[in-house]
Amino acid sequence: MKLLFISATVYVIYMMRVELKQTQTKEPNGDKIGGAICLGALILSLLYNDRYPNGNYFEAFVEIAWTFSIYLESVAIIPQMEVLNRAKVVKNLTANYLFALGAYRVFYLLNYGYRYTVDPVSSREFIIKAIAAIVQTALYVRFFMMYLESKQKTGVHADVVINQKGIV
């Protein structure tokens, strides 16, 4: 199953970088924002992870990589929110997708709390997961508010209008 997932991911990256490259528009600050997010997640994963110094470098690498992925996932929506800020109008399908994705993250946060009481995990692992989920959910809160406000004013099937303050 993991091989299938990795293969699908490689195919998507290939399509984005090679086949569909001419359809992409250059984002002015995209590389800077993405680089800052990746660097911040990497530094944080090196400083605070679930690794115990026991001399096994492979296990330490795996734990740091896992922590990096959790931190990166929590802030990966920021570049998309920046694009939406510049667009000022979010298509109905995109807005509904982001709303569902944010709602999913709220339930994921509740799942972490439930699993902490049921599954034996270290307190550091729980803190890493919970804080990342809280950060990610907090990033969606502003979009939730604008989504609900816009849908209330314009109707369920209309596009979402981003206000002057923006999302992020």
C-alpha positions as CSV (number, residue, x, y, z in Angstrom):
1,M,0.0,0.0,0.0
2,K,2.8,2.4,0.8
3,L,4.4,1.6,-2.5
4,L,1.2,2.5,-4.3
5,F,1.0,5.8,-2.3
6,I,4.6,6.7,-3.1
7,S,4.1,5.8,-6.8
8,A,1.0,8.0,-7.0
9,T,2.8,10.9,-5.3
10,V,5.8,10.6,-7.7
11,Y,3.4,10.6,-10.6
12,V,1.6,13.7,-9.4
13,I,4.9,15.5,-8.9
14,Y,6.0,14.5,-12.4
15,M,2.7,15.8,-13.9
16,M,3.1,19.1,-12.0
17,R,6.7,19.6,-12.9
18,V,6.8,18.3,-16.5
19,E,3.5,17.7,-18.2
20,L,1.5,20.6,-16.8
21,K,4.3,23.1,-16.2
22,Q,3.1,25.4,-19.0
23,T,-0.3,25.8,-17.3
24,Q,1.2,27.1,-14.0
25,T,1.3,30.8,-13.2
26,K,4.4,32.0,-11.4
27,E,3.6,33.1,-7.8
28,P,5.6,36.1,-6.7
29,N,6.4,35.0,-3.2
30,G,5.7,31.3,-3.5
31,D,9.3,30.1,-3.2
32,K,10.0,32.4,-0.3
33,I,6.9,31.3,1.6
34,G,7.5,27.6,0.9
35,G,11.1,27.8,1.8
36,A,10.5,29.6,5.1
37,I,7.8,27.1,6.0
38,C,10.0,24.1,5.2
39,L,13.0,25.6,7.0
40,G,10.9,26.5,10.1
41,A,9.4,22.9,10.2
42,L,12.9,21.4,9.9
43,I,14.4,23.5,12.7
44,L,11.5,22.8,14.9
45,S,11.7,19.1,14.2
46,L,15.3,19.1,15.1
47,L,14.7,21.0,18.4
48,Y,11.6,19.2,19.6
49,N,10.9,15.7,18.5
50,D,10.0,12.3,20.1
51,R,13.6,11.0,19.9
52,Y,15.5,9.6,22.8
53,P,19.3,9.6,22.5
54,N,20.0,5.9,22.5
55,G,22.7,5.7,19.8
56,N,20.5,4.3,17.1
57,Y,20.9,6.9,14.3
58,F,18.3,5.3,12.0
59,E,15.6,5.5,14.6
60,A,16.5,9.1,15.4
61,F,16.4,9.9,11.7
62,V,12.9,8.3,11.3
63,E,11.6,10.2,14.4
64,I,12.9,13.5,13.1
65,A,11.5,12.9,9.7
66,W,8.1,11.9,11.2
67,T,8.1,15.1,13.4
68,F,9.1,17.2,10.4
69,S,6.2,15.8,8.4
70,I,3.7,16.5,11.2
71,Y,5.0,20.1,11.6
72,L,5.0,20.7,7.8
73,E,1.5,19.3,7.4
74,S,0.2,21.7,10.0
75,V,1.3,24.8,8.1
76,A,1.2,23.5,4.5
77,I,-2.0,25.4,3.8
78,I,-0.4,28.8,4.2
79,P,0.8,29.2,0.5
80,Q,-2.7,28.3,-0.7
81,M,-4.3,30.8,1.7
82,E,-1.9,33.4,0.3
83,V,-3.0,32.6,-3.2
84,L,-6.7,33.0,-2.1
85,N,-5.9,36.3,-0.5
86,R,-4.6,37.7,-3.8
87,A,-7.6,36.2,-5.7
88,K,-10.2,37.9,-3.5
89,V,-12.8,35.6,-4.9
90,V,-12.7,31.8,-4.2
91,K,-14.6,29.5,-6.5
92,N,-17.5,27.6,-4.9
93,L,-15.9,24.2,-5.3
94,T,-12.5,25.3,-3.9
95,A,-14.2,27.0,-1.0
96,N,-16.3,24.0,-0.2
97,Y,-13.2,21.8,-0.4
98,L,-11.2,24.0,2.0
99,F,-14.1,24.1,4.4
100,A,-14.4,20.3,4.4
101,L,-10.6,20.0,4.8
102,G,-10.6,22.3,7.7
103,A,-13.6,20.5,9.3
104,Y,-11.7,17.3,8.8
105,R,-8.7,18.8,10.7
106,V,-11.0,19.7,13.6
107,F,-12.1,16.1,13.9
108,Y,-8.5,15.0,13.6
109,L,-7.8,17.1,16.7
110,L,-10.6,15.4,18.6
111,N,-9.2,12.1,17.5
112,Y,-5.8,12.9,18.9
113,G,-7.4,13.6,22.3
114,Y,-9.4,10.4,22.2
115,R,-6.3,8.3,21.1
116,Y,-4.3,9.8,23.9
117,T,-6.7,8.4,26.5
118,V,-6.9,5.0,24.7
119,D,-3.5,4.3,23.1
120,P,-0.3,4.3,24.9
121,V,1.8,7.1,23.3
122,S,4.5,9.2,24.8
123,S,3.6,12.6,26.1
124,R,6.0,14.3,23.7
125,E,4.4,12.5,20.8
126,F,1.0,13.7,21.9
127,I,2.2,17.2,22.4
128,I,3.7,17.3,18.9
129,K,0.5,16.0,17.3
130,A,-1.9,18.1,19.4
131,I,0.0,21.4,18.9
132,A,0.4,20.8,15.2
133,A,-3.4,20.0,14.9
134,I,-4.2,23.2,16.9
135,V,-2.0,25.3,14.7
136,Q,-3.5,23.9,11.5
137,T,-7.1,24.3,12.8
138,A,-6.3,27.8,13.9
139,L,-5.2,28.6,10.3
140,Y,-8.5,27.5,9.0
141,V,-10.6,29.5,11.6
142,R,-10.3,32.8,9.7
143,F,-11.3,31.0,6.4
144,F,-14.3,29.4,8.2
145,M,-15.5,32.8,9.4
146,M,-15.3,34.3,5.9
147,Y,-16.8,31.2,4.3
148,L,-19.8,31.2,6.6
149,E,-20.2,35.0,6.4
150,S,-20.0,35.0,2.6
151,K,-22.4,32.0,2.2
152,Q,-24.9,33.7,4.5
153,K,-24.9,36.9,2.4
154,T,-24.6,35.4,-1.1
155,G,-26.2,32.0,-0.8
156,V,-25.0,28.4,-0.8
157,H,-24.1,28.1,-4.5
158,A,-22.2,31.4,-4.8
159,D,-18.4,32.0,-4.8
160,V,-16.8,33.1,-1.5
161,V,-15.6,36.7,-1.4
162,I,-12.5,37.4,0.6
163,N,-12.7,40.6,2.6
164,Q,-10.1,43.3,2.8
165,K,-8.2,41.9,5.8
166,G,-7.6,38.6,4.0
167,I,-7.3,35.1,5.4
168,V,-3.8,34.8,6.8
